[in-house]
Amino acid sequence: MIPTGNSKANIDRFLGYQDEYDRYRPEAPPLVIELLSNYLGRRPAVVADIGCGTGLSTFLWKEAAESVTGVEPNPDMLSKAKEKLNRLENGTEVLSFVQGFSNQLPFASESVDIITCSQSFHWMDPDSTLQEISRCLRPGGVFAAYDCDWPLVLHPSIEVRYNGLIATSDALLTELQPDSDQARKWDKEGHLGRIKASGCFTYAREIVFHNTEACDAERYIGLALSQGGIQTVLKLSPASLEQEIAQFSAEVKNYFRGRTLQVLISYRMRVGVK
């Protein structure tokens, strides 16, 4: 049973490609720990990562808190996170993953120090989610919704082709899916305004930072194909994007020429302190 305020279409959008998502998406950078622990004013005892997906933003905390819980509604993403946890040699006593929803969290009131949403807050009903986050946070606790910019910084012609691929997939979705089956997302630019307007936080601001990760042509192409809109089109009508994907892939491979490069990843974090 999906609680009121959650979208089945948003949850289902991420079914079936957890392996590709986990293989190609960026991991959360360690700077996240430093920024949020500093805003908290101490080492956090309890951290929750909601909409955690395959745990790319959850495992980050395994040595930085006493208890870390990833909350994820999608069963495929959750199974991948648990699979990775089972392979972990150290830190398993700190980490756990549970199925749950952003506006119905499995935590006692005022029991959590830091709550994060990495690449996920735009899929959640903001009003009910922020109220629930406020309920769970201790006084002085910190909420952070952070996202990286797409596409990753590489070259203008490739970035233009990436944006064109995304636009084409979005247009196809309006033809392939009825409105009731289409996922809905809130604009990321409005995150800070919604955090402030919620009345749940004594202080809020945006923080911008960068990270680099090693990337080759396979990964850059995989990052593009891991976007939910493209994956949905590939499920519904695989041939529809064949030409666009082939052209994008060829240009990316021509740019990398077999090299592995350090690629810049820009992040925008919206923070609220209870």
Secondary structure per residue as TSV (DSSP state, phi and psi in degrees):
chain	resnum	aa	ss	phi	psi
A	1	M	-	360.0	122.5
A	2	I	-	-89.4	123.6
A	3	P	-	-61.9	152.9
A	4	T	T	-55.4	139.7
A	5	G	T	97.2	-4.5
A	6	N	-	-109.5	148.4
A	7	S	-	-106.9	120.8
A	8	K	H	-61.9	-36.8
A	9	A	H	-62.8	-39.2
A	10	N	H	-65.1	-39.8
A	11	I	H	-70.6	-44.6
A	12	D	H	-68.2	-22.0
A	13	R	T	-55.2	-28.3
A	14	F	T	-103.8	17.6
A	15	L	T	-77.3	137.0
A	16	G	T	90.4	-3.9
A	17	Y	-	-133.7	36.1
A	18	Q	H	-61.9	-33.4
A	19	D	H	-68.5	-45.7
A	20	E	H	-64.6	-42.3
A	21	Y	H	-57.7	-48.5
A	22	D	H	-69.1	-32.8
A	23	R	H	-71.4	-37.8
A	24	Y	H	-106.8	-26.2
A	25	R	S	-70.3	151.1
A	26	P	-	-65.4	146.5
A	27	E	-	-81.9	153.6
A	28	A	-	-66.0	133.4
A	29	P	-	-74.1	149.2
A	30	P	T	-58.0	-24.2
A	31	L	H	-57.0	-26.9
A	32	V	H	-57.9	-42.4
A	33	I	H	-61.4	-47.7
A	34	E	H	-61.5	-47.2
A	35	L	H	-61.5	-49.1
A	36	L	H	-76.7	-35.2
A	37	S	H	-65.6	-36.4
A	38	N	H	-66.4	-40.4
A	39	Y	H	-66.9	-33.2
A	40	L	H	-70.9	-35.1
A	41	G	T	95.0	6.2
A	42	R	S	-170.3	173.4
A	43	R	-	-68.7	128.7
A	44	P	-	-72.1	142.1
A	45	A	S	-84.6	-44.1
A	46	V	E	-127.1	125.6
A	47	V	E	-123.4	137.6
A	48	A	E	-122.7	134.6
A	49	D	E	-118.1	107.1
A	50	I	E	-103.4	142.8
A	51	G	T	66.9	44.1
A	52	C	-	-76.7	-10.9
A	53	G	T	59.7	-127.8
A	54	T	T	-89.2	8.5
A	55	G	T	92.2	10.8
A	56	L	T	-59.7	-26.9
A	57	S	T	-105.5	1.9
A	58	T	T	-99.9	-46.5
A	59	F	G	-60.6	-24.0
A	60	L	G	-49.7	-35.3
A	61	W	G	-90.8	2.2
A	62	K	T	-63.8	-23.4
A	63	E	T	-111.8	9.2
A	64	A	T	-115.9	1.9
A	65	A	S	-151.9	165.9
A	66	E	S	-85.2	-28.4
A	67	S	E	-146.4	129.3
A	68	V	E	-132.2	124.4
A	69	T	E	-122.8	125.8
A	70	G	E	-95.5	130.5
A	71	V	E	-116.2	126.4
A	72	E	E	-147.7	130.7
A	73	P	S	-82.9	-23.8
A	74	N	-	-82.7	121.4
A	75	P	H	-64.5	-33.2
A	76	D	H	-70.4	-45.5
A	77	M	H	-62.4	-42.8
A	78	L	H	-62.8	-40.2
A	79	S	H	-64.7	-36.2
A	80	K	H	-66.1	-42.1
A	81	A	H	-61.2	-43.6
A	82	K	H	-68.1	-36.3
A	83	E	H	-59.9	-44.5
A	84	K	H	-65.4	-38.4
A	85	L	H	-63.1	-40.1
A	86	N	H	-65.8	-24.5
A	87	R	H	-87.6	-10.0
A	88	L	-	-73.4	134.2
A	89	E	S	-86.5	-38.0
A	90	N	S	-126.1	145.9
A	91	G	-	95.5	1.5
A	92	T	T	-66.3	-26.7
A	93	E	T	-72.4	-17.1
A	94	V	T	-90.9	-36.3
A	95	L	E	-95.2	146.0
A	96	S	E	-151.6	155.6
A	97	F	E	-129.6	134.3
A	98	V	E	-134.0	151.0
A	99	Q	E	-81.6	131.4
A	100	G	-	-172.9	179.9
A	101	F	B	-127.1	149.9
A	102	S	T	-63.9	-26.0
A	103	N	T	-105.4	15.9
A	104	Q	B	-151.1	71.1
A	105	L	-	-84.9	148.9
A	106	P	S	-88.5	45.4
A	107	F	S	-127.5	146.8
A	108	A	-	-68.3	156.4
A	109	S	T	-61.1	138.9
A	110	E	T	52.9	47.1
A	111	S	-	-119.0	-6.9
A	112	V	E	-117.6	138.1
A	113	D	E	-86.4	-43.9
A	114	I	E	-135.3	132.4
A	115	I	E	-122.9	129.2
A	116	T	E	-121.3	151.9
A	117	C	E	-130.1	107.8
A	118	S	E	-102.7	117.1
A	119	Q	S	57.2	31.3
A	120	S	-	-139.1	-22.6
A	121	F	G	-62.6	-28.8
A	122	H	G	-69.6	-11.0
A	123	W	G	-94.9	-1.4
A	124	M	S	-108.4	146.6
A	125	D	-	-63.1	114.1
A	126	P	H	-67.7	-39.0
A	127	D	H	-64.8	-54.1
A	128	S	H	-69.6	-31.7
A	129	T	H	-67.2	-44.9
A	130	L	H	-65.9	-36.1
A	131	Q	H	-63.9	-40.1
A	132	E	H	-71.3	-39.1
A	133	I	H	-61.3	-43.3
A	134	S	H	-61.4	-40.4
A	135	R	H	-59.0	-41.6
A	136	C	H	-80.7	-28.2
A	137	L	E	-74.0	141.5
A	138	R	E	-71.5	157.2
A	139	P	E	-54.9	131.4
A	140	G	E	85.8	-3.6
A	141	G	E	-68.4	162.2
A	142	V	E	-122.0	132.8
A	143	F	E	-111.8	137.6
A	144	A	E	-139.2	124.9
A	145	A	E	-108.1	117.9
A	146	Y	E	-132.4	146.4
A	147	D	E	-141.8	150.3
A	148	C	E	-97.3	155.2
A	149	D	-	-79.6	137.3
A	150	W	S	-109.4	143.4
A	151	P	S	-77.6	164.3
A	152	L	-	-63.4	147.2
A	153	V	S	-64.3	123.0
A	154	L	S	-144.5	-73.2
A	155	H	-	-157.0	141.4
A	156	P	H	-53.2	-46.0
A	157	S	H	-64.6	-36.4
A	158	I	H	-72.1	-39.9
A	159	E	H	-66.1	-37.3
A	160	V	H	-63.5	-43.8
A	161	R	H	-66.9	-36.6
A	162	Y	H	-59.9	-50.1
A	163	N	H	-61.5	-35.7
A	164	G	H	-66.3	-37.9
A	165	L	H	-64.0	-42.4
A	166	I	H	-64.4	-44.9
A	167	A	H	-62.7	-41.0
A	168	T	H	-63.9	-43.6
A	169	S	H	-64.6	-39.2
A	170	D	H	-64.3	-40.3
A	171	A	H	-65.9	-39.8
A	172	L	H	-64.1	-36.2
A	173	L	H	-62.5	-34.9
A	174	T	H	-66.6	-24.0
A	175	E	H	-88.3	-34.4
A	176	L	H	-87.6	-23.2
A	177	Q	S	-121.6	140.0
A	178	P	-	-68.2	156.7
A	179	D	G	-53.3	-38.4
A	180	S	G	-65.7	-21.4
A	181	D	G	-97.6	-3.8
A	182	Q	S	-84.7	138.9
A	183	A	-	-70.2	150.0
A	184	R	-	-121.4	132.8
A	185	K	-	-127.8	150.3
A	186	W	-	-91.8	145.5
A	187	D	-	-67.3	135.4
A	188	K	G	-66.2	-30.5
A	189	E	G	-62.4	-21.5
A	190	G	G	-90.7	-0.7
A	191	H	H	-56.7	-50.1
A	192	L	H	-63.3	-42.7
A	193	G	H	-60.9	-39.9
A	194	R	H	-70.5	-36.5
A	195	I	H	-62.2	-44.8
A	196	K	H	-66.1	-42.6
A	197	A	H	-70.7	-18.0
A	198	S	T	-66.4	-25.0
A	199	G	T	75.0	10.2
A	200	C	-	-92.7	-10.1
A	201	F	-	-129.4	143.6
A	202	T	S	-83.5	-18.8
A	203	Y	E	-153.5	141.5
A	204	A	E	-149.1	146.1
A	205	R	E	-162.2	171.0
A	206	E	E	-107.8	139.1
A	207	I	E	-122.7	132.6
A	208	V	E	-114.8	131.4
A	209	F	E	-149.8	174.4
A	210	H	E	-134.0	159.9
A	211	N	E	-146.9	163.4
A	212	T	E	-126.0	147.3
A	213	E	E	-138.6	151.2
A	214	A	E	-68.1	136.1
A	215	C	E	-146.8	131.8
A	216	D	-	-113.8	-176.6
A	217	A	H	-61.5	-41.3
A	218	E	H	-59.5	-42.7
A	219	R	H	-70.1	-41.6
A	220	Y	H	-62.9	-40.4
A	221	I	H	-66.6	-43.4
A	222	G	H	-61.4	-36.7
A	223	L	H	-60.6	-43.0
A	224	A	H	-64.0	-46.0
A	225	L	H	-73.5	-11.8
A	226	S	T	-84.0	-4.0
A	227	Q	S	-68.4	138.3
A	228	G	H	-59.5	-38.5
A	229	G	H	-63.7	-43.3
A	230	I	H	-64.7	-43.9
A	231	Q	H	-61.2	-38.2
A	232	T	H	-66.0	-42.6
A	233	V	H	-62.1	-41.6
A	234	L	H	-64.4	-29.1
A	235	K	H	-72.9	-40.4
A	236	L	H	-85.1	-37.5
A	237	S	-	-153.4	78.2
A	238	P	G	-54.3	-34.0
A	239	A	G	-76.2	-15.8
A	240	S	G	-63.0	-30.6
A	241	L	G	-108.6	8.3
A	242	E	H	-55.3	-48.9
A	243	Q	H	-67.1	-45.0
A	244	E	H	-63.2	-41.6
A	245	I	H	-66.0	-40.9
A	246	A	H	-62.1	-43.3
A	247	Q	H	-66.8	-43.9
A	248	F	H	-61.2	-46.9
A	249	S	H	-61.9	-41.9
A	250	A	H	-63.1	-41.7
A	251	E	H	-68.8	-39.3
A	252	V	H	-63.6	-46.7
A	253	K	H	-62.2	-37.5
A	254	N	H	-65.6	-35.5
A	255	Y	H	-70.8	-46.9
A	256	F	H	-73.1	-34.9
A	257	R	T	48.3	45.3
A	258	G	T	80.6	-0.9
A	259	R	-	-84.3	156.8
A	260	T	-	-109.9	123.8
A	261	L	E	-118.4	156.8
A	262	Q	E	-85.3	115.1
A	263	V	E	-106.4	135.3
A	264	L	E	-75.5	134.2
A	265	I	E	-122.2	119.1
A	266	S	E	-97.4	134.6
A	267	Y	E	-118.5	147.5
A	268	R	E	-126.5	118.9
A	269	M	E	-115.2	127.5
A	270	R	E	-107.2	122.1
A	271	V	E	-117.1	140.4
A	272	G	E	-129.6	132.6
A	273	V	E	-108.9	123.5
A	274	K	-	-71.7	360.0
